[in-house]
Amino acid sequence: MHVTLDERYVITCKESDLVVRGYFLTGIGTSIAALYTQKYNELGKEIFDAWIASLDRSQVEVHKFAKQAGGV
């Protein structure tokens, strides 16, 4: 699984599937989002950071990478 906010995360499940609830971008979602001015969401960042911190490291590996300029 790849997740990007301020940084890019790669999450690898060691043994079982990781169940994630929430919103995920799709082709149509990305197209709709392109109609709006992008702005930083501080609450979203807090929720995202809390979710990353809550992952059980015995079940998943979390790798964090700096987001590249102009890319994901």
C-alpha positions as CSV (number, residue, x, y, z in Angstrom):
1,M,0.0,0.0,0.0
2,H,1.3,3.5,-0.8
3,V,0.1,6.5,1.1
4,T,1.1,10.1,0.5
5,L,0.4,13.3,2.5
6,D,3.5,15.4,3.4
7,E,5.6,12.3,3.1
8,R,5.2,9.1,1.2
9,Y,4.6,5.9,3.1
10,V,4.9,2.4,1.9
11,I,3.1,0.0,4.2
12,T,3.8,-3.8,3.9
13,C,1.6,-6.3,5.6
14,K,3.7,-9.2,7.1
15,E,1.0,-11.9,7.3
16,S,-2.6,-10.8,6.8
17,D,-4.5,-8.1,4.9
18,L,-4.6,-4.6,6.4
19,V,-8.2,-3.3,6.6
20,V,-8.4,0.5,6.0
21,R,-11.5,2.5,6.3
22,G,-11.8,6.0,4.8
23,Y,-11.5,7.8,1.5
24,F,-9.2,6.7,-1.3
25,L,-8.5,8.6,-4.5
26,T,-9.8,7.0,-7.7
27,G,-9.5,8.3,-11.3
28,I,-12.8,10.1,-11.0
29,G,-12.0,11.4,-7.5
30,T,-8.7,12.8,-8.8
31,S,-10.5,14.5,-11.7
32,I,-13.0,16.1,-9.3
33,A,-10.2,17.2,-7.0
34,A,-8.4,18.9,-9.9
35,L,-11.3,21.4,-10.1
36,Y,-10.5,22.8,-6.7
37,T,-7.5,24.7,-5.3
38,Q,-5.4,22.4,-3.2
39,K,-5.0,23.5,0.4
40,Y,-3.3,22.0,3.4
41,N,-5.6,20.2,5.8
42,E,-4.1,20.3,9.3
43,L,-6.8,18.2,10.9
44,G,-6.4,15.6,8.1
45,K,-2.6,15.5,8.8
46,E,-3.3,15.0,12.5
47,I,-5.7,12.1,11.8
48,F,-3.3,10.6,9.3
49,D,-0.3,10.8,11.7
50,A,-2.4,9.2,14.5
51,W,-3.4,6.4,12.1
52,I,0.2,5.7,11.1
53,A,1.2,5.7,14.8
54,S,-1.6,3.3,15.7
55,L,-0.5,0.6,13.2
56,D,0.7,-2.6,14.9
57,R,4.4,-2.8,13.9
58,S,4.4,-6.6,14.6
59,Q,1.8,-6.9,11.7
60,V,3.0,-4.2,9.3
61,E,6.2,-2.6,8.2
62,V,6.0,1.2,7.7
63,H,8.6,2.9,5.5
64,K,8.6,6.7,5.3
65,F,10.1,8.6,2.4
66,A,10.3,12.4,1.7
67,K,7.8,13.5,-0.9
68,Q,9.6,14.4,-4.1
69,A,9.0,17.9,-5.6
70,G,6.4,17.7,-8.4
71,G,5.5,14.1,-7.7
72,V,4.0,11.7,-5.2
